[in-house]
Amino acid sequence: MKKGEKAKRPVKRSVLIALEVIGLLLVIGLYLVDVFVFESDPTDSLGKAITVVLTLCAALYATLRGGRQWRSEVERELEDKIQGAFSNRPREHKLLVSALEDYNADNYPAFKEKLEKLEKAAKTPLEKCVVKYFMAICLKDTGNKGGAMRLYREILEENPDYYPAMSNLSAIYTEFENYPKAIEYAENALRYNSDNPYAYNNLAGAYFRVYDLEKAEEYANKAVELKKNLRQSWALLSMIYAIEEDSLRSKTCYDKAVIGGQDPVALTAAIKENKEKFAHHDKVMERLEDWKAFTGRPCIRFTLDGRGGRSIIGGRINEEPPRSASGLPMRLLAAIFCSELPENSVFPPRGVLRFYITPDDTYGADFDELNVQKNFRVLFDSDEDVFSTSVHLAGNDDNFPVFGAFRPSFTADTEAMTVCDYMFDSTAQDAVNASSEPGLSKDDYYDSEFTAEIRGEGHKLGGYPMFTQWDPRDESRYMKYDCLLLQIDTDYENGENKTMFGDSGVCNFFIPREKLRKQDFSDVLYTWDCY
């Protein structure tokens, strides 16, 4: 059964049964009234009564039998989700099918009630998995997508190969427009079930939305190979070929989509809209390359999933921590061993750079004096051998933005100036003045698709900053801090919160470039902001 599609029946079975039983009782009642009230000859209407009763009995039997056939059809359609759960337990199996019947009728309260009974009755890991899966579907269909996602993740933690949960997670990520995650889960699902045309169609759509026409075409073609009349994939292929200026193949796919039930007016409009959208995207990507060449700076990105090294985010280091202005011991925010960084021209080749903050309600920042190291401290020593780090924590602290201790994994990159940087506006005008592109204006650099590509999210050393509000260096006293030293962003994934400043915020440390060259970390600006 396609995701979100339910088995269809013209009339609810219980309604038909009720009508047929009422008809039987009515015929028998009329016959008895005719005989005992009106004292008619019992043989006069007996033949007609028997004929009607037999007809209604036959109809009732057909309805009951049809119900059993429909139940079998539901089980066949959902076989890959049920996977034989409760098959050796007739009572529970009947309850599961009955619950699915309620789902088909949009009777969510009854559906949920029966699932709760099944949850208590479930014994095997598979039975528990299947109940959770249908509970997640119920949550999703009643508007609780977050709850559905949590259940799907629980399923995959306990049953890593249960691909229906992967497929449905992919669909939710698509709705949230998180296409990289949608692609990741959809491709994982296909590793376990490579014969699902709808999974290929969904994957093709996700790749189309991230402008990867080659992958979108590949997966859409796989979808129609498995299901010849899948209009959604034919429509997608028609749009892909139109964008690629292959009018003949676009028209062929267009016709097949319309034969399959696609609205021709809507498809024509979608083709026009997406041709314009992709042309605009190509122009934005060209402009982005020019912008990167014009403003690019070396940047070292890092994730928090490293498996080795001594650098650490959170955790501990073998030195006495500095104390705040009020005497509170600070906590280690990050320790970076420069020898572990990719080759770069920004940071010292060796040495340990430590960032400390006070675990208070402002995370050690003083928003009136961002460059005074009284409640934060940045320290540097060139001798790495005297330092060691540990993931051991003294305890959780509500006023500390790192929830655990993590080894960073570093990658060298070049980053274009972000839209958050206070120099963005003047630099965009400089780029217009230096460009030979006809008709280019500063407004083109504020195009929403362009600015979305240069927001500057993520953890990094060097490069350009991200802010959720504004760049405080727009004040004259802070303009000298022209080099991003460290940025730690909110890191929340799969229900695990690793780092967060305030409400999904980000922190930044800046230093004058000349001071960094001299390895002088006494003059640093520290700020953070959030939504």
C-alpha positions in Angstrom: 0.0 0.0 0.0 1.3 3.4 -0.9 2.3 5.6 2.0 -0.8 7.5 3.2 -3.1 5.5 1.0 -5.9 3.4 2.5 -7.7 0.3 1.2 -10.9 1.6 -0.4 -14.4 0.1 0.1 -17.6 1.7 -1.3 -19.6 1.4 1.9 -18.5 0.6 5.4 -19.1 -3.1 6.0 -20.9 -2.6 9.4 -23.4 -0.3 7.7 -24.3 -2.9 5.1 -24.6 -5.7 7.7 -26.9 -3.5 9.8 -29.1 -2.7 6.9 -29.3 -6.3 5.8 -30.2 -7.5 9.3 -32.8 -4.8 9.6 -34.2 -5.9 6.3 -34.4 -9.5 7.4 -36.2 -8.6 10.7 -38.6 -6.3 8.8 -39.6 -9.0 6.3 -40.1 -11.5 9.0 -42.0 -9.0 11.1 -44.3 -8.0 8.2 -45.0 -11.7 7.5 -46.0 -12.3 11.2 -48.2 -9.2 11.3 -49.9 -10.3 8.2 -50.6 -13.8 9.6 -51.4 -13.0 13.3 -52.8 -9.5 13.1 -54.6 -9.5 9.8 -55.3 -13.3 10.1 -54.2 -13.9 6.5 -53.7 -17.4 5.1 -50.0 -18.2 6.1 -49.4 -19.8 2.7 -50.5 -16.8 0.7 -47.3 -14.7 1.3 -45.0 -17.5 2.5 -43.3 -18.0 -0.9 -42.6 -14.3 -1.3 -41.4 -14.0 2.3 -39.0 -17.0 1.9 -37.7 -15.6 -1.4 -36.9 -12.2 0.2 -35.4 -13.8 3.3 -33.2 -16.0 1.3 -32.1 -13.1 -0.9 -31.2 -11.0 2.2 -29.4 -14.0 3.8 -27.4 -14.4 0.6 -26.6 -10.7 0.6 -25.6 -10.8 4.3 -23.3 -13.8 3.6 -21.7 -12.0 0.7 -21.1 -9.0 2.8 -19.5 -11.0 5.6 -17.5 -12.9 3.0 -16.5 -9.6 1.3 -15.4 -8.3 4.7 -13.1 -11.3 5.2 -11.8 -10.8 1.6 -11.2 -7.1 2.3 -9.3 -7.9 5.5 -7.2 -10.3 3.5 -6.5 -7.5 1.0 -5.5 -5.2 3.8 -3.1 -7.7 5.1 -1.6 -8.3 1.7 -1.2 -4.6 1.1 0.4 -4.0 4.5 2.4 -7.3 4.5 5.8 -5.5 4.4 4.7 -3.4 7.5 3.1 -6.3 9.5 5.8 -8.8 8.6 3.9 -11.7 10.2 3.4 -10.0 13.6 0.7 -11.7 15.7 0.2 -14.4 13.0 0.3 -17.2 15.6 -2.1 -15.4 17.9 -5.6 -15.3 16.4 -7.2 -13.0 19.0 -4.5 -10.4 18.7 -4.2 -10.8 14.9 -8.0 -10.1 14.6 -7.6 -7.1 16.8 -4.8 -5.7 14.6 -6.8 -6.1 11.5 -9.8 -4.6 13.2 -7.7 -1.6 14.2 -6.6 -1.2 10.5 -10.2 -1.3 9.5 -10.9 1.6 11.9 -7.9 3.5 10.4 -9.4 3.0 6.9 -12.6 4.5 8.2 -10.7 7.5 9.8 -11.9 6.3 13.2 -8.7 7.4 15.0 -10.0 7.1 18.6 -11.0 3.4 18.0 -7.8 2.8 16.1 -5.7 4.2 18.9 -7.6 2.3 21.6 -7.0 -1.0 19.9 -3.4 -0.2 19.3 -3.0 0.5 23.1 -4.5 -2.9 23.8 -2.1 -4.5 21.3 0.8 -2.6 22.9 0.1 -4.3 26.2 -0.4 -7.7 24.5 2.8 -7.5 22.3 5.4 -10.0 23.4 8.0 -10.3 20.6 10.3 -7.4 19.4 8.5 -7.6 16.0 5.0 -7.3 17.6 6.2 -4.2 19.6 7.7 -2.7 16.5 4.6 -3.1 14.4 2.4 -1.6 17.1 4.7 1.4 17.4 4.7 1.8 13.6 1.0 2.1 13.4 0.9 4.4 16.5 3.4 6.6 14.7 1.1 6.7 11.6 -1.8 7.7 13.9 0.3 10.5 15.4 1.3 11.8 12.0 -2.2 11.7 10.6 -3.5 13.6 13.6 -0.9 16.3 13.2 1.8 15.2 15.7 4.7 14.8 13.4 7.3 15.2 16.2 5.7 12.4 18.1 5.7 10.2 15.0 9.3 10.9 14.4 10.3 10.0 17.9 8.5 6.6 17.6 10.1 5.9 14.2 13.5 6.5 15.7 12.7 4.3 18.7 11.7 1.6 16.2 15.0 1.9 14.3 17.1 1.8 17.5 15.4 -1.5 18.4 15.0 -2.8 14.8 17.6 -1.2 12.5 16.4 -3.0 9.4 12.6 -2.1 9.7 12.5 -0.1 6.5 8.9 1.1 6.6 9.9 3.4 9.5 12.8 4.7 7.4 10.5 5.3 4.5 8.0 7.2 6.6 10.7 9.3 8.3 11.9 10.2 4.8 8.3 11.4 4.0 8.2 13.6 7.1 11.6 15.1 6.4 10.4 15.9 2.9 7.4 17.8 4.4 9.8 19.7 6.6 11.9 20.5 3.4 14.9 18.8 5.0 15.8 17.0 1.7 19.2 15.7 2.7 17.7 13.8 5.6 14.8 12.7 3.4 17.2 11.3 0.9 19.3 9.6 3.6 16.3 7.7 5.0 14.8 6.9 1.6 18.0 5.4 0.3 18.4 3.3 3.5 14.9 2.0 3.1 15.6 1.0 -0.5 18.5 -1.1 0.6 16.0 -3.4 2.4 13.2 -3.1 -0.1 14.3 -2.4 -3.6 10.9 -3.2 -5.3 8.9 -0.3 -3.9 8.0 2.1 -6.8 6.6 4.8 -4.4 9.9 4.9 -2.5 11.8 5.5 -5.7 9.3 8.2 -6.7 9.7 9.9 -3.3 13.5 9.7 -3.6 13.3 11.2 -7.1 11.2 14.1 -5.8 13.7 14.8 -3.0 16.6 14.9 -5.5 14.6 17.1 -7.8 14.1 19.6 -5.0 17.8 19.8 -4.4 18.4 20.4 -8.1 20.0 17.0 -8.8 18.4 16.2 -12.1 20.6 13.2 -12.8 19.6 11.4 -9.6 15.9 12.5 -9.9 15.8 11.1 -13.5 17.4 7.8 -12.4 15.0 7.1 -9.5 11.9 8.3 -11.4 12.7 5.9 -14.2 13.1 3.1 -11.7 9.7 3.9 -10.3 7.9 3.6 -13.6 9.8 0.4 -14.4 8.2 -1.1 -11.4 4.8 0.6 -11.9 4.0 1.5 -15.4 1.1 3.8 -14.6 2.7 5.8 -11.8 1.6 9.3 -13.0 3.6 11.2 -10.4 6.9 9.8 -11.8 5.8 10.3 -15.4 5.0 14.0 -14.5 8.4 14.4 -12.8 10.2 13.0 -15.8 8.2 15.3 -18.1 9.5 18.3 -16.0 13.0 17.0 -15.9 13.2 16.6 -19.7 11.6 20.0 -20.2 14.3 21.6 -18.1 16.9 19.7 -20.1 15.3 21.0 -23.3 14.4 17.5 -24.5 11.0 18.3 -25.7 10.2 15.0 -27.4 10.8 12.9 -24.2 9.1 15.5 -22.1 5.9 15.2 -24.3 6.0 11.4 -24.2 6.2 11.4 -20.4 3.6 14.2 -20.2 1.1 12.1 -22.2 1.7 9.1 -19.9 1.2 11.2 -16.8 -2.1 12.5 -18.2 -3.3 9.0 -19.2 -2.5 8.0 -15.6 -4.8 10.7 -14.2 -2.5 13.7 -14.0 -4.2 17.1 -14.4 -2.8 18.4 -17.7 -3.4 22.1 -16.8 -1.5 21.7 -13.5 1.3 19.8 -15.1 1.8 22.4 -17.8 1.9 25.1 -15.1 4.4 23.0 -13.1 6.7 22.6 -16.1 6.8 26.3 -16.7 7.3 27.1 -13.1 10.1 24.6 -12.6 11.9 25.6 -15.8 12.0 29.2 -14.5 13.1 28.0 -11.0 15.9 25.9 -12.3 17.2 28.6 -14.6 17.2 31.0 -11.6 19.0 28.4 -9.5 21.7 28.0 -12.2 22.2 31.8 -12.2 22.4 31.8 -8.4 25.0 29.0 -8.4 27.1 31.0 -10.9 26.9 34.1 -8.8 27.8 32.1 -5.7 31.0 30.9 -7.3 31.9 34.5 -8.2 31.1 35.6 -4.7 33.3 32.8 -3.2 36.2 33.8 -5.5 35.7 37.5 -4.5 35.3 37.0 -0.7 36.6 33.5 0.1 38.5 32.8 3.3 40.0 29.5 4.6 37.8 27.8 7.0 38.1 24.6 9.1 34.7 23.0 9.7 34.2 20.4 12.3 31.5 17.9 13.4 31.1 16.4 16.9 31.5 12.8 15.8 35.2 12.3 15.9 36.7 9.1 17.2 40.3 10.1 18.0 42.6 12.9 18.8 43.0 15.1 21.9 40.9 18.1 20.8 37.6 18.3 22.6 34.4 20.3 22.9 33.2 20.2 26.5 34.9 17.7 28.7 38.0 18.4 30.7 41.7 19.3 30.3 44.5 18.8 32.8 44.9 22.4 34.1 43.3 24.5 36.8 40.5 26.4 35.2 40.5 30.2 35.3 38.0 32.0 37.6 35.4 34.5 36.8 35.3 38.1 38.1 33.2 36.8 41.0 35.5 33.9 41.7 33.5 31.1 40.0 35.5 28.4 38.3 35.1 28.6 34.5 34.3 25.5 32.4 36.2 24.3 29.3 34.1 25.1 26.2 36.7 23.8 23.7 40.3 22.7 23.5 41.9 22.7 20.1 45.2 21.0 19.4 46.4 22.9 16.4 48.6 20.0 15.2 45.3 18.0 14.6 43.9 20.7 12.2 44.1 20.3 8.4 46.9 22.3 6.8 46.0 25.9 6.8 47.4 29.4 6.8 45.4 30.8 9.7 46.2 28.9 12.9 49.6 28.1 14.5 51.0 24.7 13.3 51.2 23.5 16.9 49.8 24.6 20.3 46.7 24.2 22.4 44.0 26.8 22.1 41.5 26.7 25.1 38.2 28.5 25.4 36.7 28.9 28.8 33.3 30.4 29.8 31.6 30.9 33.1 28.5 28.7 33.5 26.1 31.5 34.4 22.9 32.8 32.8 24.9 34.6 30.0 27.4 31.8 29.5 30.1 34.2 30.6 29.4 36.9 28.0 29.2 40.6 29.0 27.1 42.2 26.3 28.3 45.7 27.4 31.9 44.8 27.1 32.2 41.9 24.7 36.0 42.1 24.5 36.8 42.1 28.3 37.9 38.6 29.4 36.5 38.7 32.9 33.9 35.9 32.6 35.4 34.1 29.7 39.0 33.4 28.8 41.0 32.3 25.7 44.4 30.7 26.5 47.2 29.4 24.2 50.3 27.4 24.9 52.6 26.2 22.1 53.7 23.0 23.9 51.0 20.4 23.2 52.8 17.6 25.1 51.9 18.9 28.6 48.2 18.8 27.9 45.7 15.9 28.0 41.9 15.9 27.7 39.2 13.7 29.0 35.5 13.2 28.1 34.9 12.8 31.9 32.4 15.5 33.1 32.2 16.9 36.6 28.4 17.0 36.2 25.6 18.6 34.1 25.1 22.3 34.4 21.9 24.0 33.2 24.0 27.1 32.4 26.5 25.4 30.2 25.8 25.1 26.4 27.6 21.8 25.7 25.6 18.7 26.8 28.4 16.1 27.0 31.9 15.9 25.7 32.7 15.4 22.0 35.8 14.8 19.9 35.7 17.1 16.8 36.4 15.9 13.3 38.0 18.6 11.2 37.7 19.3 7.4 39.4 22.1 5.5 37.2 24.4 3.4 36.9 27.8 1.8 33.9 29.9 2.9 32.3 32.9 1.1 31.3 35.9 3.2 28.1 35.2 5.0 25.0 37.4 4.7 25.3 37.9 8.5 28.6 39.7 8.3 28.3 43.5 8.9 30.6 44.0 5.9 28.2 42.2 3.6 26.3 45.2 2.2 29.4 47.2 1.3 31.2 44.1 -0.1 28.1 43.3 -2.3 28.4 46.8 -3.8 32.1 46.3 -4.4 31.3 43.0 -6.1 28.8 44.8 -8.4 31.3 47.4 -9.3 33.9 44.7 -10.1 31.6 42.5 -12.1 31.0 42.5 -15.9 27.6 40.8 -15.6 25.0 42.9 -17.4 22.3 44.3 -15.2 23.8 43.0 -12.0 22.7 45.0 -8.9 23.2 44.8 -5.2 19.6 43.5 -4.9 20.8 40.3 -6.6 23.0 39.6 -3.6 19.9 39.8 -1.3 18.0 37.2 -3.4 16.5 34.7 -0.9 18.0 31.7 -2.6 21.4 33.3 -2.7 21.4 34.4 0.9 20.2 30.9 2.0 23.5 29.5 0.6 25.6 31.9 2.6 24.1 31.8 6.1 27.2 30.4 7.7 25.8 27.7 10.0 27.8 25.1 11.7 30.8 24.6 13.9 34.0 26.1 12.5 37.4 27.7 13.0 38.1 30.7 10.7 35.9 31.7 7.8 32.9 34.0 8.4 30.4 34.1 11.2 26.7 33.4 11.5 24.4 35.4 13.8 20.7 34.8 14.6 20.2 38.5 15.1 23.0 40.9 14.1 26.8 41.4 14.0 27.9 43.4 17.1 31.1 44.3 15.2 29.1 47.0 13.4 30.1 49.2 16.4 33.3 51.1 15.8 35.0 49.8 18.9 34.6 46.2 17.7 35.4 46.6 14.0 39.1 45.6 14.6 38.0 42.0 15.4 38.2 40.9 11.8 39.0 37.2 12.2 36.6 34.5 13.3 38.5 32.3 15.8 35.8 29.8 16.8 32.1 29.3 16.1 29.9 26.7 17.9 26.4 26.4 16.6 23.4 24.6 17.9 23.8 20.9 17.3 20.5 18.9 17.6 20.0 15.7 15.7 17.8 12.6 16.1 16.6 13.8 19.5 20.1 14.3 20.9 21.0 17.8 22.0 24.8 18.2 21.8 25.2 22.0 21.9 22.8 24.9 22.2 23.3 28.6 23.3 19.9 29.9 24.5 17.1 29.1 22.1 18.9 27.5 19.2 21.6 30.0 19.3 25.3 30.3 18.2 28.5 31.6 19.8 31.4 33.4 18.2 35.0 34.3 19.3 36.8 37.0 17.2 40.4 38.2 17.2 42.2 40.9 15.3 44.1 39.2 12.5 47.4 40.7 13.5 47.0 39.5 17.0 46.4 35.9 15.8 49.5 36.0 13.6 51.5 37.0 16.8 49.7 34.2 18.7 48.5 36.9 21.2 45.1 35.8 22.5 44.7 38.5 25.2 42.4 40.6 22.9 39.4 38.6 22.0 35.7 39.4 21.4 33.1 36.8 22.6 29.4 36.9 21.9 26.5 34.7 21.4 22.9 35.2 20.3 19.7 33.2 19.8 16.2 33.3 18.3 
